[in-house]
Amino acid sequence: MAVQNTIEQKLSVLNPVHLSVDNESHMHSVPPNSETHFKVVLVSELFSGMRPVKRHQKVYGLLQEELSSGVHALALHIYTPEEWDGQMPESPACKGGNGK
């Protein structure tokens, strides 16, 4: 199973109102078809009353295996339904590697 699909499946336990997992590896200095850099936009009622660091820790805990076996970067944008207004944050251009 593709890493992106695994991430989506594992995060589905958070009962998301919205979940977007984008493989952004192509924007970085990695071989073609890599699955190393991801952006996650996750909206769930389960994050209500939870501080941002705790939200991130929850997601990192669910994705511990992926983070220890190939996923190099995980940009997390985590909201409650009340906080989310449909924004899909833009990712910055890669500044490292082979001149990308």
Biopython code that builds the backbone (N, CA, C, O; Angstrom):
import numpy as np
from Bio.PDB.StructureBuilder import StructureBuilder

atoms = [
    (1, "MET", "N", (0.851, -1.182, 0.000)),
    (1, "MET", "CA", (0.000, 0.000, 0.000)),
    (1, "MET", "C", (0.893, 1.241, 0.000)),
    (1, "MET", "O", (1.922, 1.273, 0.676)),
    (2, "ALA", "N", (0.500, 2.246, -0.750)),
    (2, "ALA", "CA", (1.250, 3.493, -0.819)),
    (2, "ALA", "C", (1.248, 4.172, 0.547)),
    (2, "ALA", "O", (0.284, 4.066, 1.306)),
    (3, "VAL", "N", (2.335, 4.864, 0.847)),
    (3, "VAL", "CA", (2.471, 5.552, 2.132)),
    (3, "VAL", "C", (1.332, 6.556, 2.315)),
    (3, "VAL", "O", (0.775, 6.663, 3.407)),
    (4, "GLN", "N", (0.986, 7.278, 1.276)),
    (4, "GLN", "CA", (-0.103, 8.247, 1.361)),
    (4, "GLN", "C", (-1.403, 7.567, 1.790)),
    (4, "GLN", "O", (-2.116, 8.087, 2.649)),
    (5, "ASN", "N", (-1.713, 6.431, 1.212)),
    (5, "ASN", "CA", (-2.930, 5.703, 1.577)),
    (5, "ASN", "C", (-2.871, 5.214, 3.019)),
    (5, "ASN", "O", (-3.879, 5.237, 3.726)),
    (6, "THR", "N", (-1.700, 4.773, 3.454)),
    (6, "THR", "CA", (-1.535, 4.310, 4.833)),
    (6, "THR", "C", (-1.775, 5.459, 5.802)),
    (6, "THR", "O", (-2.450, 5.283, 6.816)),
    (7, "ILE", "N", (-1.228, 6.634, 5.499)),
    (7, "ILE", "CA", (-1.430, 7.804, 6.350)),
    (7, "ILE", "C", (-2.920, 8.140, 6.430)),
    (7, "ILE", "O", (-3.448, 8.378, 7.516)),
    (8, "GLU", "N", (-3.586, 8.160, 5.296)),
    (8, "GLU", "CA", (-5.029, 8.456, 5.271)),
    (8, "GLU", "C", (-5.808, 7.453, 6.112)),
    (8, "GLU", "O", (-6.698, 7.823, 6.878)),
    (9, "GLN", "N", (-5.465, 6.194, 5.960)),
    (9, "GLN", "CA", (-6.164, 5.142, 6.706)),
    (9, "GLN", "C", (-5.952, 5.287, 8.208)),
    (9, "GLN", "O", (-6.902, 5.184, 8.983)),
    (10, "LYS", "N", (-4.719, 5.523, 8.617)),
    (10, "LYS", "CA", (-4.426, 5.640, 10.045)),
    (10, "LYS", "C", (-5.081, 6.878, 10.659)),
    (10, "LYS", "O", (-5.537, 6.829, 11.801)),
    (11, "LEU", "N", (-5.131, 7.977, 9.923)),
    (11, "LEU", "CA", (-5.727, 9.196, 10.453)),
    (11, "LEU", "C", (-7.252, 9.145, 10.453)),
    (11, "LEU", "O", (-7.895, 9.962, 11.112)),
    (12, "SER", "N", (-7.830, 8.211, 9.733)),
    (12, "SER", "CA", (-9.291, 8.097, 9.699)),
    (12, "SER", "C", (-9.868, 7.733, 11.070)),
    (12, "SER", "O", (-11.055, 7.952, 11.312)),
    (13, "VAL", "N", (-9.043, 7.178, 11.976)),
    (13, "VAL", "CA", (-9.534, 6.854, 13.321)),
    (13, "VAL", "C", (-9.878, 8.110, 14.122)),
    (13, "VAL", "O", (-10.525, 8.028, 15.166)),
    (14, "LEU", "N", (-9.445, 9.268, 13.629)),
    (14, "LEU", "CA", (-9.750, 10.536, 14.299)),
    (14, "LEU", "C", (-11.090, 11.110, 13.852)),
    (14, "LEU", "O", (-11.438, 12.233, 14.217)),
    (15, "ASN", "N", (-11.843, 10.344, 13.063)),
    (15, "ASN", "CA", (-13.162, 10.765, 12.577)),
    (15, "ASN", "C", (-13.128, 12.162, 11.962)),
    (15, "ASN", "O", (-13.850, 13.056, 12.403)),
    (16, "PRO", "N", (-12.294, 12.345, 10.950)),
    (16, "PRO", "CA", (-12.158, 13.690, 10.385)),
    (16, "PRO", "C", (-13.404, 14.176, 9.656)),
    (16, "PRO", "O", (-14.088, 13.414, 8.973)),
    (17, "VAL", "N", (-13.675, 15.456, 9.819)),
    (17, "VAL", "CA", (-14.682, 16.147, 9.031)),
    (17, "VAL", "C", (-14.080, 16.424, 7.662)),
    (17, "VAL", "O", (-14.774, 16.418, 6.646)),
    (18, "HIS", "N", (-12.766, 16.668, 7.658)),
    (18, "HIS", "CA", (-12.000, 16.866, 6.427)),
    (18, "HIS", "C", (-10.614, 16.283, 6.634)),
    (18, "HIS", "O", (-10.001, 16.468, 7.685)),
    (19, "LEU", "N", (-10.124, 15.576, 5.620)),
    (19, "LEU", "CA", (-8.769, 15.043, 5.653)),
    (19, "LEU", "C", (-8.182, 15.135, 4.254)),
    (19, "LEU", "O", (-8.741, 14.607, 3.292)),
    (20, "SER", "N", (-7.058, 15.806, 4.160)),
    (20, "SER", "CA", (-6.332, 15.915, 2.913)),
    (20, "SER", "C", (-4.885, 15.534, 3.189)),
    (20, "SER", "O", (-4.233, 16.139, 4.040)),
    (21, "VAL", "N", (-4.380, 14.533, 2.473)),
    (21, "VAL", "CA", (-2.988, 14.120, 2.592)),
    (21, "VAL", "C", (-2.363, 14.263, 1.213)),
    (21, "VAL", "O", (-2.716, 13.544, 0.279)),
    (22, "ASP", "N", (-1.430, 15.202, 1.099)),
    (22, "ASP", "CA", (-0.800, 15.479, -0.185)),
    (22, "ASP", "C", (0.669, 15.065, -0.151)),
    (22, "ASP", "O", (1.428, 15.479, 0.726)),
    (23, "ASN", "N", (1.049, 14.248, -1.113)),
    (23, "ASN", "CA", (2.447, 13.865, -1.273)),
    (23, "ASN", "C", (3.150, 15.018, -1.976)),
    (23, "ASN", "O", (2.908, 15.272, -3.156)),
    (24, "GLU", "N", (4.014, 15.710, -1.256)),
    (24, "GLU", "CA", (4.741, 16.857, -1.800)),
    (24, "GLU", "C", (6.206, 16.515, -2.081)),
    (24, "GLU", "O", (7.038, 17.411, -2.225)),
    (25, "SER", "N", (6.511, 15.256, -2.155)),
    (25, "SER", "CA", (7.887, 14.824, -2.375)),
    (25, "SER", "C", (8.461, 15.385, -3.669)),
    (25, "SER", "O", (9.647, 15.710, -3.736)),
    (26, "HIS", "N", (7.625, 15.499, -4.693)),
    (26, "HIS", "CA", (8.086, 15.998, -5.990)),
    (26, "HIS", "C", (8.619, 17.427, -5.905)),
    (26, "HIS", "O", (9.317, 17.879, -6.812)),
    (27, "MET", "N", (8.298, 18.140, -4.828)),
    (27, "MET", "CA", (8.759, 19.512, -4.646)),
    (27, "MET", "C", (10.134, 19.585, -3.973)),
    (27, "MET", "O", (10.639, 20.671, -3.689)),
    (28, "HIS", "N", (10.723, 18.430, -3.728)),
    (28, "HIS", "CA", (11.981, 18.367, -2.985)),
    (28, "HIS", "C", (13.014, 17.567, -3.763)),
    (28, "HIS", "O", (12.706, 16.933, -4.772)),
    (29, "SER", "N", (14.228, 17.612, -3.277)),
    (29, "SER", "CA", (15.338, 16.924, -3.946)),
    (29, "SER", "C", (15.384, 15.456, -3.539)),
    (29, "SER", "O", (16.243, 15.034, -2.764)),
    (30, "VAL", "N", (14.452, 14.700, -4.073)),
    (30, "VAL", "CA", (14.368, 13.264, -3.819)),
    (30, "VAL", "C", (14.160, 12.554, -5.154)),
    (30, "VAL", "O", (13.766, 13.187, -6.134)),
    (31, "PRO", "N", (14.415, 11.267, -5.206)),
    (31, "PRO", "CA", (14.193, 10.531, -6.462)),
    (31, "PRO", "C", (12.723, 10.580, -6.888)),
    (31, "PRO", "O", (11.835, 10.747, -6.052)),
    (32, "PRO", "N", (12.471, 10.433, -8.193)),
    (32, "PRO", "CA", (11.084, 10.391, -8.681)),
    (32, "PRO", "C", (10.273, 9.306, -7.972)),
    (32, "PRO", "O", (10.807, 8.260, -7.602)),
    (33, "ASN", "N", (8.992, 9.567, -7.789)),
    (33, "ASN", "CA", (8.047, 8.640, -7.165)),
    (33, "ASN", "C", (8.319, 8.393, -5.685)),
    (33, "ASN", "O", (7.881, 7.383, -5.134)),
    (34, "SER", "N", (9.033, 9.301, -5.043)),
    (34, "SER", "CA", (9.300, 9.178, -3.605)),
    (34, "SER", "C", (8.040, 9.477, -2.798)),
    (34, "SER", "O", (7.127, 10.155, -3.268)),
    (35, "GLU", "N", (8.014, 8.967, -1.601)),
    (35, "GLU", "CA", (6.939, 9.249, -0.650)),
    (35, "GLU", "C", (7.595, 9.619, 0.669)),
    (35, "GLU", "O", (7.563, 8.855, 1.634)),
    (36, "THR", "N", (8.191, 10.808, 0.692)),
    (36, "THR", "CA", (8.977, 11.235, 1.844)),
    (36, "THR", "C", (8.486, 12.530, 2.480)),
    (36, "THR", "O", (8.781, 12.785, 3.647)),
    (37, "HIS", "N", (7.750, 13.346, 1.747)),
    (37, "HIS", "CA", (7.303, 14.651, 2.223)),
    (37, "HIS", "C", (5.790, 14.760, 2.028)),
    (37, "HIS", "O", (5.290, 14.620, 0.912)),
    (38, "PHE", "N", (5.064, 15.013, 3.126)),
    (38, "PHE", "CA", (3.611, 15.075, 3.054)),
    (38, "PHE", "C", (3.074, 16.315, 3.764)),
    (38, "PHE", "O", (3.644, 16.787, 4.748)),
    (39, "LYS", "N", (1.964, 16.826, 3.238)),
    (39, "LYS", "CA", (1.198, 17.882, 3.908)),
    (39, "LYS", "C", (-0.145, 17.274, 4.292)),
    (39, "LYS", "O", (-0.827, 16.663, 3.469)),
    (40, "VAL", "N", (-0.511, 17.453, 5.556)),
    (40, "VAL", "CA", (-1.781, 16.936, 6.062)),
    (40, "VAL", "C", (-2.633, 18.103, 6.548)),
    (40, "VAL", "O", (-2.192, 18.908, 7.368)),
    (41, "VAL", "N", (-3.849, 18.185, 6.034)),
    (41, "VAL", "CA", (-4.852, 19.108, 6.556)),
    (41, "VAL", "C", (-5.930, 18.221, 7.168)),
    (41, "VAL", "O", (-6.580, 17.438, 6.477)),
    (42, "LEU", "N", (-6.103, 18.362, 8.480)),
    (42, "LEU", "CA", (-6.978, 17.466, 9.231)),
    (42, "LEU", "C", (-7.912, 18.292, 10.108)),
    (42, "LEU", "O", (-7.471, 19.136, 10.887)),
    (43, "VAL", "N", (-9.201, 18.034, 9.969)),
    (43, "VAL", "CA", (-10.221, 18.731, 10.756)),
    (43, "VAL", "C", (-11.022, 17.666, 11.503)),
    (43, "VAL", "O", (-11.609, 16.772, 10.893)),
    (44, "SER", "N", (-11.036, 17.776, 12.825)),
    (44, "SER", "CA", (-11.762, 16.791, 13.623)),
    (44, "SER", "C", (-12.276, 17.421, 14.911)),
    (44, "SER", "O", (-11.601, 18.239, 15.536)),
    (45, "GLU", "N", (-13.461, 17.029, 15.285)),
    (45, "GLU", "CA", (-14.055, 17.465, 16.553)),
    (45, "GLU", "C", (-13.223, 16.961, 17.732)),
    (45, "GLU", "O", (-13.244, 17.563, 18.805)),
    (46, "LEU", "N", (-12.497, 15.871, 17.543)),
    (46, "LEU", "CA", (-11.689, 15.302, 18.621)),
    (46, "LEU", "C", (-10.595, 16.255, 19.107)),
    (46, "LEU", "O", (-10.047, 16.061, 20.192)),
    (47, "PHE", "N", (-10.275, 17.274, 18.322)),
    (47, "PHE", "CA", (-9.232, 18.220, 18.711)),
    (47, "PHE", "C", (-9.770, 19.384, 19.549)),
    (47, "PHE", "O", (-8.996, 20.229, 20.001)),
    (48, "SER", "N", (-11.081, 19.434, 19.759)),
    (48, "SER", "CA", (-11.677, 20.501, 20.575)),
    (48, "SER", "C", (-11.101, 20.445, 21.987)),
    (48, "SER", "O", (-11.060, 19.389, 22.618)),
    (49, "GLY", "N", (-10.661, 21.599, 22.464)),
    (49, "GLY", "CA", (-10.103, 21.682, 23.811)),
    (49, "GLY", "C", (-8.674, 21.179, 23.922)),
    (49, "GLY", "O", (-8.112, 21.157, 25.017)),
    (50, "MET", "N", (-8.085, 20.779, 22.818)),
    (50, "MET", "CA", (-6.730, 20.237, 22.818)),
    (50, "MET", "C", (-5.765, 21.302, 22.304)),
    (50, "MET", "O", (-6.007, 21.917, 21.265)),
    (51, "ARG", "N", (-4.681, 21.517, 23.028)),
    (51, "ARG", "CA", (-3.678, 22.482, 22.600)),
    (51, "ARG", "C", (-2.983, 21.989, 21.336)),
    (51, "ARG", "O", (-2.904, 20.784, 21.101)),
    (52, "PRO", "N", (-2.478, 22.916, 20.522)),
    (52, "PRO", "CA", (-1.840, 22.521, 19.258)),
    (52, "PRO", "C", (-0.741, 21.468, 19.409)),
    (52, "PRO", "O", (-0.657, 20.555, 18.588)),
    (53, "VAL", "N", (0.086, 21.572, 20.419)),
    (53, "VAL", "CA", (1.165, 20.590, 20.582)),
    (53, "VAL", "C", (0.587, 19.195, 20.850)),
    (53, "VAL", "O", (1.137, 18.201, 20.376)),
    (54, "LYS", "N", (-0.496, 19.114, 21.592)),
    (54, "LYS", "CA", (-1.136, 17.821, 21.865)),
    (54, "LYS", "C", (-1.764, 17.242, 20.600)),
    (54, "LYS", "O", (-1.761, 16.026, 20.407)),
    (55, "ARG", "N", (-2.296, 18.096, 19.747)),
    (55, "ARG", "CA", (-2.861, 17.645, 18.470)),
    (55, "ARG", "C", (-1.762, 17.010, 17.619)),
    (55, "ARG", "O", (-1.935, 15.930, 17.054)),
    (56, "HIS", "N", (-0.630, 17.707, 17.541)),
    (56, "HIS", "CA", (0.494, 17.194, 16.758)),
    (56, "HIS", "C", (1.010, 15.877, 17.337)),
    (56, "HIS", "O", (1.298, 14.937, 16.596)),
    (57, "GLN", "N", (1.122, 15.816, 18.647)),
    (57, "GLN", "CA", (1.587, 14.585, 19.292)),
    (57, "GLN", "C", (0.659, 13.415, 18.995)),
    (57, "GLN", "O", (1.117, 12.288, 18.804)),
    (58, "LYS", "N", (-0.633, 13.677, 18.954)),
    (58, "LYS", "CA", (-1.620, 12.633, 18.640)),
    (58, "LYS", "C", (-1.375, 12.080, 17.230)),
    (58, "LYS", "O", (-1.365, 10.866, 17.027)),
    (59, "VAL", "N", (-1.180, 12.972, 16.270)),
    (59, "VAL", "CA", (-0.947, 12.553, 14.887)),
    (59, "VAL", "C", (0.400, 11.845, 14.769)),
    (59, "VAL", "O", (0.496, 10.804, 14.120)),
    (60, "TYR", "N", (1.441, 12.402, 15.394)),
    (60, "TYR", "CA", (2.756, 11.757, 15.348)),
    (60, "TYR", "C", (2.693, 10.347, 15.940)),
    (60, "TYR", "O", (3.339, 9.428, 15.437)),
    (61, "GLY", "N", (1.922, 10.186, 16.997)),
    (61, "GLY", "CA", (1.773, 8.866, 17.610)),
    (61, "GLY", "C", (1.148, 7.869, 16.658)),
    (61, "GLY", "O", (1.577, 6.717, 16.591)),
    (62, "LEU", "N", (0.139, 8.300, 15.921)),
    (62, "LEU", "CA", (-0.523, 7.417, 14.963)),
    (62, "LEU", "C", (0.373, 7.064, 13.783)),
    (62, "LEU", "O", (0.235, 5.993, 13.192)),
    (63, "LEU", "N", (1.292, 7.969, 13.439)),
    (63, "LEU", "CA", (2.138, 7.775, 12.256)),
    (63, "LEU", "C", (3.583, 7.456, 12.616)),
    (63, "LEU", "O", (4.487, 7.653, 11.804)),
    (64, "GLN", "N", (3.800, 6.968, 13.818)),
    (64, "GLN", "CA", (5.149, 6.680, 14.296)),
    (64, "GLN", "C", (5.920, 5.746, 13.359)),
    (64, "GLN", "O", (7.098, 5.978, 13.085)),
    (65, "GLU", "N", (5.270, 4.709, 12.876)),
    (65, "GLU", "CA", (5.927, 3.745, 11.982)),
    (65, "GLU", "C", (6.383, 4.415, 10.682)),
    (65, "GLU", "O", (7.501, 4.184, 10.222)),
    (66, "GLU", "N", (5.526, 5.233, 10.099)),
    (66, "GLU", "CA", (5.867, 5.901, 8.842)),
    (66, "GLU", "C", (6.995, 6.916, 9.045)),
    (66, "GLU", "O", (7.876, 7.054, 8.196)),
    (67, "LEU", "N", (6.961, 7.617, 10.168)),
    (67, "LEU", "CA", (7.986, 8.617, 10.458)),
    (67, "LEU", "C", (9.346, 7.984, 10.751)),
    (67, "LEU", "O", (10.383, 8.626, 10.583)),
    (68, "SER", "N", (9.339, 6.748, 11.180)),
    (68, "SER", "CA", (10.613, 6.074, 11.460)),
    (68, "SER", "C", (11.088, 5.214, 10.292)),
    (68, "SER", "O", (12.143, 4.585, 10.371)),
    (69, "SER", "N", (10.311, 5.185, 9.211)),
    (69, "SER", "CA", (10.705, 4.313, 8.100)),
    (69, "SER", "C", (10.542, 4.963, 6.736)),
    (69, "SER", "O", (10.065, 4.331, 5.794)),
    (70, "GLY", "N", (10.940, 6.228, 6.630)),
    (70, "GLY", "CA", (10.965, 6.825, 5.305)),
    (70, "GLY", "C", (10.318, 8.171, 5.148)),
    (70, "GLY", "O", (10.742, 8.949, 4.294)),
    (71, "VAL", "N", (9.294, 8.490, 5.944)),
    (71, "VAL", "CA", (8.683, 9.814, 5.831)),
    (71, "VAL", "C", (9.621, 10.798, 6.515)),
    (71, "VAL", "O", (9.879, 10.713, 7.716)),
    (72, "HIS", "N", (10.121, 11.729, 5.723)),
    (72, "HIS", "CA", (11.123, 12.681, 6.200)),
    (72, "HIS", "C", (10.478, 13.954, 6.742)),
    (72, "HIS", "O", (10.975, 14.544, 7.701)),
    (73, "ALA", "N", (9.373, 14.375, 6.130)),
    (73, "ALA", "CA", (8.737, 15.624, 6.528)),
    (73, "ALA", "C", (7.224, 15.468, 6.522)),
    (73, "ALA", "O", (6.640, 14.867, 5.621)),
    (74, "LEU", "N", (6.611, 16.028, 7.557)),
    (74, "LEU", "CA", (5.165, 15.952, 7.703)),
    (74, "LEU", "C", (4.677, 17.331, 8.154)),
    (74, "LEU", "O", (4.822, 17.698, 9.319)),
    (75, "ALA", "N", (4.101, 18.082, 7.225)),
    (75, "ALA", "CA", (3.553, 19.403, 7.536)),
    (75, "ALA", "C", (2.114, 19.212, 8.000)),
    (75, "ALA", "O", (1.262, 18.760, 7.236)),
    (76, "LEU", "N", (1.854, 19.556, 9.250)),
    (76, "LEU", "CA", (0.530, 19.334, 9.826)),
    (76, "LEU", "C", (-0.226, 20.647, 9.983)),
    (76, "LEU", "O", (0.285, 21.619, 10.539)),
    (77, "HIS", "N", (-1.449, 20.650, 9.481)),
    (77, "HIS", "CA", (-2.374, 21.766, 9.641)),
    (77, "HIS", "C", (-3.631, 21.152, 10.246)),
    (77, "HIS", "O", (-4.435, 20.541, 9.542)),
    (78, "ILE", "N", (-3.794, 21.317, 11.554)),
    (78, "ILE", "CA", (-4.817, 20.592, 12.314)),
    (78, "ILE", "C", (-5.798, 21.586, 12.932)),
    (78, "ILE", "O", (-5.404, 22.538, 13.605)),
    (79, "TYR", "N", (-7.084, 21.341, 12.686)),
    (79, "TYR", "CA", (-8.119, 22.264, 13.126)),
    (79, "TYR", "C", (-9.304, 21.521, 13.741)),
    (79, "TYR", "O", (-9.509, 20.332, 13.500)),
    (80, "THR", "N", (-10.073, 22.250, 14.536)),
    (80, "THR", "CA", (-11.405, 21.792, 14.913)),
    (80, "THR", "C", (-12.353, 22.304, 13.824)),
    (80, "THR", "O", (-11.975, 23.195, 13.064)),
    (81, "PRO", "N", (-13.557, 21.773, 13.729)),
    (81, "PRO", "CA", (-14.496, 22.289, 12.725)),
    (81, "PRO", "C", (-14.767, 23.796, 12.891)),
    (81, "PRO", "O", (-14.963, 24.503, 11.903)),
    (82, "GLU", "N", (-14.776, 24.277, 14.129)),
    (82, "GLU", "CA", (-15.023, 25.699, 14.383)),
    (82, "GLU", "C", (-13.853, 26.566, 13.908)),
    (82, "GLU", "O", (-14.058, 27.710, 13.501)),
    (83, "GLU", "N", (-12.652, 26.041, 13.955)),
    (83, "GLU", "CA", (-11.463, 26.796, 13.548)),
    (83, "GLU", "C", (-11.252, 26.814, 12.039)),
    (83, "GLU", "O", (-10.697, 27.766, 11.490)),
    (84, "TRP", "N", (-11.693, 25.771, 11.391)),
    (84, "TRP", "CA", (-11.380, 25.600, 9.966)),
    (84, "TRP", "C", (-12.345, 26.381, 9.099)),
    (84, "TRP", "O", (-13.561, 26.280, 9.261)),
    (85, "ASP", "N", (-11.804, 27.154, 8.185)),
    (85, "ASP", "CA", (-12.654, 27.906, 7.265)),
    (85, "ASP", "C", (-12.392, 27.499, 5.819)),
    (85, "ASP", "O", (-12.614, 28.277, 4.891)),
    (86, "GLY", "N", (-11.921, 26.281, 5.642)),
    (86, "GLY", "CA", (-11.677, 25.773, 4.301)),
    (86, "GLY", "C", (-10.297, 26.084, 3.762)),
    (86, "GLY", "O", (-9.990, 25.759, 2.615)),
    (87, "GLN", "N", (-9.461, 26.710, 4.576)),
    (87, "GLN", "CA", (-8.136, 27.069, 4.097)),
    (87, "GLN", "C", (-7.291, 25.833, 3.811)),
    (87, "GLN", "O", (-7.322, 24.849, 4.550)),
    (88, "MET", "N", (-6.547, 25.912, 2.734)),
    (88, "MET", "CA", (-5.601, 24.859, 2.357)),
    (88, "MET", "C", (-4.246, 25.555, 2.239)),
    (88, "MET", "O", (-3.890, 26.039, 1.164)),
    (89, "PRO", "N", (-3.498, 25.606, 3.321)),
    (89, "PRO", "CA", (-2.245, 26.366, 3.338)),
    (89, "PRO", "C", (-1.296, 25.967, 2.210)),
    (89, "PRO", "O", (-1.144, 24.789, 1.889)),
    (90, "GLU", "N", (-0.668, 26.972, 1.621)),
    (90, "GLU", "CA", (0.335, 26.735, 0.584)),
    (90, "GLU", "C", (1.621, 26.252, 1.237)),
    (90, "GLU", "O", (1.963, 26.676, 2.341)),
    (91, "SER", "N", (2.318, 25.380, 0.563)),
    (91, "SER", "CA", (3.591, 24.897, 1.064)),
    (91, "SER", "C", (4.716, 25.725, 0.467)),
    (91, "SER", "O", (4.669, 26.087, -0.708)),
    (92, "PRO", "N", (5.730, 26.026, 1.276)),
    (92, "PRO", "CA", (6.856, 26.798, 0.749)),
    (92, "PRO", "C", (7.681, 25.965, -0.218)),
    (92, "PRO", "O", (7.659, 24.735, -0.176)),
    (93, "ALA", "N", (8.403, 26.648, -1.083)),
    (93, "ALA", "CA", (9.298, 25.957, -2.019)),
    (93, "ALA", "C", (10.482, 25.369, -1.241)),
    (93, "ALA", "O", (10.912, 25.923, -0.229)),
    (94, "CYS", "N", (10.985, 24.267, -1.720)),
    (94, "CYS", "CA", (12.148, 23.621, -1.111)),
    (94, "CYS", "C", (13.364, 24.533, -1.293)),
    (94, "CYS", "O", (13.593, 25.065, -2.379)),
    (95, "LYS", "N", (14.134, 24.706, -0.225)),
    (95, "LYS", "CA", (15.319, 25.547, -0.291)),
    (95, "LYS", "C", (16.598, 24.734, -0.190)),
    (95, "LYS", "O", (17.693, 25.296, -0.224)),
    (96, "GLY", "N", (16.474, 23.432, -0.066)),
    (96, "GLY", "CA", (17.676, 22.615, 0.098)),
    (96, "GLY", "C", (17.901, 21.698, -1.078)),
    (96, "GLY", "O", (17.219, 21.787, -2.100)),
    (97, "GLY", "N", (18.853, 20.828, -0.922)),
    (97, "GLY", "CA", (19.089, 19.792, -1.916)),
    (97, "GLY", "C", (19.824, 20.267, -3.141)),
    (97, "GLY", "O", (20.745, 21.078, -3.043)),
    (98, "ASN", "N", (19.432, 19.776, -4.277)),
    (98, "ASN", "CA", (20.150, 19.971, -5.536)),
    (98, "ASN", "C", (19.637, 21.150, -6.347)),
    (98, "ASN", "O", (19.473, 21.041, -7.562)),
    (99, "GLY", "N", (19.387, 22.249, -5.704)),
    (99, "GLY", "CA", (19.000, 23.454, -6.421)),
    (99, "GLY", "C", (17.542, 23.545, -6.790)),
    (99, "GLY", "O", (17.177, 24.393, -7.605)),
    (100, "LYS", "N", (16.699, 22.718, -6.234)),
    (100, "LYS", "CA", (15.262, 22.824, -6.508)),
    (100, "LYS", "C", (14.676, 24.002, -5.785)),
    (100, "LYS", "O", (13.476, 24.257, -5.891)),
]
sb = StructureBuilder()
sb.init_structure("model")
sb.init_model(0)
sb.init_chain("A")
sb.init_seg("    ")
for serial, (resi, resn, name, xyz) in enumerate(atoms, 1):
    if name == "N":
        sb.init_residue(resn, " ", resi, " ")
    sb.init_atom(name, np.array(xyz, "f"), 0.0, 1.0, " ", f" {name:<3s}", serial, name[0])
structure = sb.get_structure()
